[in-house]
Amino acid sequence: MKKILVFSFSFIGDVVLSTAVIQPLRTHFPDAYIAFLVGSRAFGLLATAPHIDATIVHDNQGKHAGWKGRLRLIETLRFHKYDIVVNLRDSLTARCIGAKHWGMVPGDSSRHAVTRYLEVLREYGVDTTDARPHLQLTAAEQTAAHRFLMDAGWTSERLLIGIHPGGNWKYKLWNAKNYAQVASTLAKRLDATILLFAGPEERELQMQVAQMMDNPPLLVTTENLRHLAALISACDVYIGNDTGPMHIAAAVDTPVVALFGSTNHIRSGPYGDKHIVVQSGIDLGCNPCHPGRDPGGCGAGSCEVIAGITVEQVLEAVEHYISFA
């Protein structure tokens, strides 16, 4: 039995994108033991995921911090005697654990992250046809999400639209007032229920948007990423900035309207043809500035490029999926 370790990431969105390698690896090595190494924030997303056998925490802020921590991690991984390491993060540590190393293929780094991850597998003869990021939810997880929604007052004949106004970087964020206007318009025109998402540090922003809406939304404050994914999977459309939940939405097959300005949608947009990226068309000559050496180096505190997206643009994008007639 082959033992395979995938070196994944710390940020939730990057981990979601890395799930694209699961299906082709499982098909190519049907009896293999497949483990994922991820950061502590994303651990819960894959801890109970079908089709992989283990999820290991890379605690780079704790026991794996510094050179002593890195040596501790290497020692732990060497103990498990992996046959293959799929090194998606181009980590030097992955080369030190005594396994065959499958590393990133040199090329243009502006290509989509998923494209680059799948190239690693193709380099070694693994068929990646139709591979994409995917989060397989259990029936119990979907039932729990449905129960949450029903208990909150949603009825299944009403459209459900998910909106996440937050993000882990202020230069990614569209204006809260705009989100409130989009939410209010969709609720009124479509008689839709609005599911308003927020991460642990985004509660204030979530309340700010909710208070500006014409009618109160359903507030989601869960920190359980699998429960979050199940709730997003119930939505007819998901609207949000460039964030981990945006990638979760795409990975559970919910149509995504993604707002981009300061980040590169070609490299990190929602993966797949069914999703829509909305941009303002404003070009300051510095956008996209992330990823890069000095993202947000302008010091402006917000990004004019994403601020230039209009409410009408977002509503038009939603209408690609749901008729306002």
C-alpha positions in Angstrom: 0.0 0.0 0.0 1.4 3.4 -1.0 1.5 6.1 1.6 1.0 9.6 0.2 1.3 12.9 2.0 0.0 16.1 0.4 1.7 19.2 1.6 -1.3 21.6 1.6 -1.7 25.1 3.1 -2.6 27.2 6.1 -5.3 29.5 4.6 -8.7 28.0 4.1 -9.1 29.0 0.5 -5.7 27.5 -0.5 -6.6 24.3 1.2 -9.9 24.1 -0.6 -8.2 24.6 -4.0 -5.7 21.8 -3.1 -8.6 19.3 -2.8 -8.4 19.2 -6.6 -5.7 16.6 -6.3 -7.7 14.1 -4.2 -9.8 12.5 -6.9 -7.0 11.9 -9.4 -4.7 10.6 -6.6 -7.4 8.2 -5.4 -8.2 7.0 -8.9 -4.5 6.4 -9.7 -3.7 4.9 -6.3 -7.1 3.3 -5.3 -5.6 1.5 -2.3 -3.3 4.2 -1.1 -3.2 5.8 2.3 -3.6 9.5 1.6 -2.9 12.2 4.2 -3.1 16.0 4.0 -0.8 18.3 6.0 -2.7 21.6 6.6 -2.7 24.6 8.9 -4.7 24.5 12.2 -7.3 26.9 10.8 -8.2 24.6 8.0 -7.9 21.3 9.8 -11.6 21.0 10.5 -12.4 21.3 6.8 -10.7 18.1 5.9 -10.7 16.2 9.3 -13.8 14.2 8.5 -13.6 14.4 4.7 -14.3 11.2 2.7 -11.7 9.9 0.3 -8.7 10.9 2.4 -7.4 8.8 5.3 -5.8 11.4 7.7 -5.4 15.1 8.2 -2.3 16.4 10.0 -1.9 19.8 11.5 1.1 21.9 10.6 1.2 24.2 13.7 3.6 26.8 12.4 2.6 29.2 15.2 3.1 26.7 17.9 5.0 23.4 18.2 6.2 23.6 14.6 7.4 27.2 14.8 11.1 28.1 14.2 13.8 25.7 13.2 13.3 23.5 16.2 9.7 23.2 15.4 10.4 22.4 11.8 12.8 19.6 12.8 10.1 18.3 15.1 7.7 18.2 12.2 10.2 16.5 9.9 10.9 13.8 12.6 7.2 13.2 13.0 6.6 12.8 9.2 9.7 10.7 8.7 8.4 8.3 11.4 5.3 7.6 9.2 7.5 6.5 6.3 5.6 8.0 3.4 6.3 6.8 -0.1 5.4 10.0 -2.0 5.1 13.6 -0.9 3.0 15.9 -3.2 4.5 19.3 -2.4 1.9 21.9 -3.4 3.4 24.7 -1.3 7.0 24.3 -2.7 8.2 23.6 0.9 11.8 22.8 1.7 10.5 20.7 4.6 8.8 18.3 2.2 12.1 17.4 0.7 13.5 16.3 4.0 11.2 13.5 5.1 12.7 10.6 3.1 9.9 10.1 0.4 9.8 10.5 -3.3 9.2 14.2 -4.0 6.6 15.4 -6.4 7.2 19.2 -6.6 5.8 22.2 -8.4 6.4 22.4 -12.2 8.2 25.6 -13.2 6.1 28.0 -15.2 4.0 31.2 -15.1 2.9 31.7 -11.5 -0.1 33.8 -12.6 -1.9 30.7 -13.9 -4.7 29.5 -11.7 -3.5 27.7 -8.6 -5.5 24.6 -9.4 -3.9 24.4 -12.8 -0.5 24.4 -11.2 -1.4 21.8 -8.6 -2.7 19.4 -11.2 0.4 19.9 -13.3 2.3 18.3 -10.4 0.3 15.1 -10.8 0.4 15.1 -14.6 4.2 15.3 -14.5 4.1 11.8 -12.9 1.5 10.2 -15.2 -1.6 10.8 -13.1 -4.7 11.5 -15.2 -6.3 14.8 -14.0 -9.2 14.9 -16.5 -12.2 16.7 -14.9 -10.4 17.2 -11.6 -11.4 20.2 -9.6 -11.7 21.4 -6.0 -14.4 19.5 -4.3 -15.8 19.2 -0.8 -17.8 16.0 -0.3 -20.4 16.6 2.4 -22.1 13.8 4.3 -25.8 13.3 4.5 -25.7 14.1 8.2 -23.9 17.4 7.5 -26.5 18.4 4.9 -29.4 17.4 7.2 -27.9 19.5 10.1 -27.7 22.5 7.7 -31.2 22.1 6.6 -32.4 21.8 10.2 -30.5 25.0 11.1 -32.2 26.9 8.2 -35.7 25.6 9.0 -35.3 26.4 12.7 -34.2 30.0 11.7 -37.5 30.4 9.7 -36.5 29.6 6.2 -38.9 27.6 4.0 -37.7 25.5 1.1 -39.9 27.2 -1.5 -38.0 30.5 -1.0 -34.7 31.3 -2.7 -31.7 31.3 -0.5 -28.8 33.7 -1.2 -25.6 33.6 0.7 -23.6 36.8 1.1 -20.2 37.1 2.8 -19.0 40.8 3.1 -15.8 39.9 4.9 -12.3 38.8 4.1 -8.9 38.5 5.7 -7.4 41.6 4.0 -9.0 45.1 4.0 -7.9 45.8 0.4 -10.2 42.9 -0.8 -13.4 44.3 0.7 -16.3 45.8 -1.1 -18.2 48.5 0.8 -20.6 47.2 3.5 -23.3 49.6 2.4 -23.2 48.2 -1.1 -23.6 44.6 0.2 -26.6 45.8 2.3 -28.1 47.3 -0.8 -27.6 44.2 -2.9 -29.1 42.0 -0.1 -32.1 44.3 0.3 -32.8 44.4 -3.4 -32.5 40.6 -3.9 -34.7 40.0 -0.9 -37.4 42.4 -2.2 -37.3 41.4 -5.9 -37.0 37.7 -5.5 -38.6 37.2 -2.1 -35.3 35.6 -1.2 -33.9 34.7 2.2 -30.5 36.3 2.8 -27.9 34.2 4.6 -25.3 36.6 5.9 -21.9 34.9 6.7 -19.1 36.1 8.9 -15.8 34.7 10.2 -14.9 34.9 13.9 -13.3 38.4 13.5 -16.1 39.8 11.2 -19.1 39.9 13.6 -19.0 43.7 13.7 -19.0 43.9 9.9 -21.8 41.3 9.7 -24.0 43.4 12.1 -23.2 46.6 10.2 -24.5 45.1 7.0 -27.5 43.5 8.7 -28.5 46.8 10.3 -28.4 48.6 6.9 -30.7 46.0 5.2 -34.4 46.7 4.8 -35.2 43.3 6.4 -33.2 41.2 8.8 -31.1 38.4 7.3 -30.3 35.0 8.8 -26.9 35.4 10.6 -24.4 32.6 10.3 -21.7 32.7 13.0 -20.5 29.1 13.0 -16.8 28.4 13.3 -17.4 24.8 12.1 -16.1 24.8 8.5 -18.0 21.7 7.5 -21.2 23.2 8.8 -20.4 26.4 6.9 -19.8 24.4 3.7 -23.2 22.6 4.2 -25.0 25.9 4.6 -23.3 27.4 1.6 -24.2 24.3 -0.4 -27.9 25.0 0.3 -27.7 28.5 -1.3 -29.0 29.2 -4.8 -26.2 31.8 -5.3 -23.2 32.9 -3.2 -21.9 36.5 -3.3 -18.6 37.6 -1.8 -15.1 38.9 -1.9 -11.9 36.8 -2.6 -12.0 34.6 0.5 -11.9 31.1 1.7 -15.7 30.8 1.8 -15.8 31.9 -1.8 -13.7 28.8 -2.7 -15.8 26.6 -0.4 -18.9 27.8 -2.3 -17.4 26.8 -5.7 -16.2 23.4 -4.2 -19.8 22.5 -3.1 -21.2 23.5 -6.5 -23.0 26.7 -5.5 -22.8 29.3 -8.2 -20.5 32.1 -7.2 -20.5 35.9 -7.9 -17.0 36.9 -6.8 -15.9 40.5 -6.4 -12.2 41.1 -7.3 -10.0 44.2 -7.4 -6.7 44.1 -5.6 -6.2 40.3 -6.1 -5.6 38.3 -9.2 -8.8 36.5 -10.3 -6.9 34.6 -12.9 -4.7 33.0 -10.2 -7.1 32.8 -7.4 -10.7 33.2 -8.7 -13.5 30.7 -8.1 -12.5 27.6 -10.2 -14.8 26.5 -13.0 -16.9 28.0 -15.8 -20.2 28.2 -13.8 -18.9 31.2 -11.7 -18.8 34.9 -12.4 -16.0 37.3 -11.5 -17.2 41.0 -11.2 -14.6 43.8 -11.6 -14.9 47.5 -11.9 -12.7 48.0 -15.0 -10.7 50.6 -13.2 -7.0 50.3 -13.8 -4.7 52.2 -11.5 -1.6 50.5 -12.9 -0.9 48.7 -9.6 -3.8 46.2 -9.6 -3.8 43.4 -8.9 -1.3 44.0 -6.2 -1.6 40.7 -4.5 0.0 38.2 -4.5 3.1 40.3 -4.7 6.1 41.5 -2.7 4.3 44.6 -1.2 0.5 44.1 -1.3 -1.3 47.1 -0.1 1.9 49.1 -0.3 -0.1 52.1 -1.4 -1.1 52.6 2.2 -4.6 53.9 1.1 -6.4 51.6 3.5 -8.9 50.4 0.9 -8.8 49.7 -2.9 -10.3 52.0 -5.4 -10.5 49.2 -7.9 -12.9 47.0 -5.9 -14.7 50.1 -4.6 -15.6 51.0 -8.2 -17.8 47.9 -8.6 -21.4 49.0 -8.7 -24.4 47.5 -7.1 -26.0 47.2 -10.6 -23.0 45.1 -11.8 -23.5 42.6 -8.9 -27.3 42.4 -9.5 -26.7 41.7 -13.2 -24.3 38.9 -12.4 -26.9 37.3 -10.0 -29.5 37.6 -12.8 -27.3 35.1 -14.8 -28.5 32.5 -12.4 -31.9 33.8 -11.2 -34.4 35.7 -13.3 -35.8 38.9 -11.7 -38.9 38.7 -13.9 
